[in-house]
Amino acid sequence: MQRLKLEDLPRETLVELAKMYSRNWQSLDALWFGSVEAEYGLEAAARLDLKNWEKQSVTEAERIKKALKLGGGLSSVLMVLSFMSWQLTSPLFEIEEESTERVVFRYARCVVQEGRRKQGKPEFHCKPMKLTLLSNIAKVVEPRAVVNCLSAPPDPRGQDFWCRWEVTLK
């Protein structure tokens, strides 16, 4: 039996595999979070999740930056953010404003929050976790980057977005 090598697979298969691995990663994260939440409560799950994402976001951003051979700047921050494992199968962020010094973007949909709603769970106050995550990603790519949350749960939700973010250069 001949073994297939990744390098020999067609482009379409590679894209599907990348998306499948992303879904696997999201499933593992969701199962882990749900298990901790069920056993120890939402506050403990959020606290432990934040500890994991503080480290994981840096590692993944460094790997993406290296793989894509990116320099600094806000456009590179957005590029790395676009290729984070959790982003590959989630609705991509929408850019509202973009310049070399400032970017404002939003997530119109959030699979995590939508999934919690379907399960009858309360909205997760993700602002601290997401701010840490996005700040870490931005700093890996562009040390001058500063991330500011314009709106995220527990803030009141906009009609056309779950959360909005600003990244500027200092």
FENHU-V289074 format. One record per residue. N is the residue number from 1. RES is the residue in one letter. BURIAL is + if it has 24 or more other C-alpha atoms within 12 Angstrom, else -. Layout:
N | RES | BURIAL
N | RES | BURIAL
//
This chain:
1 | M | -
2 | Q | -
3 | R | -
4 | L | -
5 | K | -
6 | L | -
7 | E | -
8 | D | -
9 | L | -
10 | P | -
11 | R | -
12 | E | -
13 | T | -
14 | L | -
15 | V | -
16 | E | -
17 | L | -
18 | A | -
19 | K | -
20 | M | -
21 | Y | -
22 | S | -
23 | R | -
24 | N | -
25 | W | -
26 | Q | +
27 | S | -
28 | L | -
29 | D | +
30 | A | +
31 | L | -
32 | W | -
33 | F | +
34 | G | +
35 | S | -
36 | V | -
37 | E | -
38 | A | -
39 | E | -
40 | Y | -
41 | G | -
42 | L | -
43 | E | -
44 | A | -
45 | A | +
46 | A | +
47 | R | -
48 | L | -
49 | D | +
50 | L | +
51 | K | -
52 | N | -
53 | W | +
54 | E | +
55 | K | -
56 | Q | +
57 | S | +
58 | V | +
59 | T | -
60 | E | +
61 | A | +
62 | E | +
63 | R | -
64 | I | +
65 | K | +
66 | K | -
67 | A | -
68 | L | -
69 | K | -
70 | L | -
71 | G | -
72 | G | +
73 | G | +
74 | L | +
75 | S | +
76 | S | +
77 | V | +
78 | L | +
79 | M | +
80 | V | +
81 | L | +
82 | S | +
83 | F | +
84 | M | +
85 | S | +
86 | W | +
87 | Q | +
88 | L | +
89 | T | +
90 | S | +
91 | P | -
92 | L | +
93 | F | +
94 | E | +
95 | I | -
96 | E | -
97 | E | -
98 | E | -
99 | S | -
100 | T | -
101 | E | -
102 | R | +
103 | V | +
104 | V | +
105 | F | +
106 | R | +
107 | Y | +
108 | A | +
109 | R | +
110 | C | +
111 | V | +
112 | V | +
113 | Q | +
114 | E | -
115 | G | -
116 | R | -
117 | R | -
118 | K | -
119 | Q | -
120 | G | -
121 | K | -
122 | P | -
123 | E | +
124 | F | +
125 | H | +
126 | C | +
127 | K | +
128 | P | +
129 | M | +
130 | K | +
131 | L | +
132 | T | +
133 | L | +
134 | L | +
135 | S | +
136 | N | +
137 | I | +
138 | A | +
139 | K | +
140 | V | +
141 | V | +
142 | E | +
143 | P | -
144 | R | -
145 | A | +
146 | V | +
147 | V | +
148 | N | +
149 | C | +
150 | L | +
151 | S | +
152 | A | +
153 | P | +
154 | P | -
155 | D | -
156 | P | -
157 | R | -
158 | G | -
159 | Q | -
160 | D | -
161 | F | +
162 | W | +
163 | C | +
164 | R | +
165 | W | +
166 | E | +
167 | V | +
168 | T | +
169 | L | +
170 | K | -
//
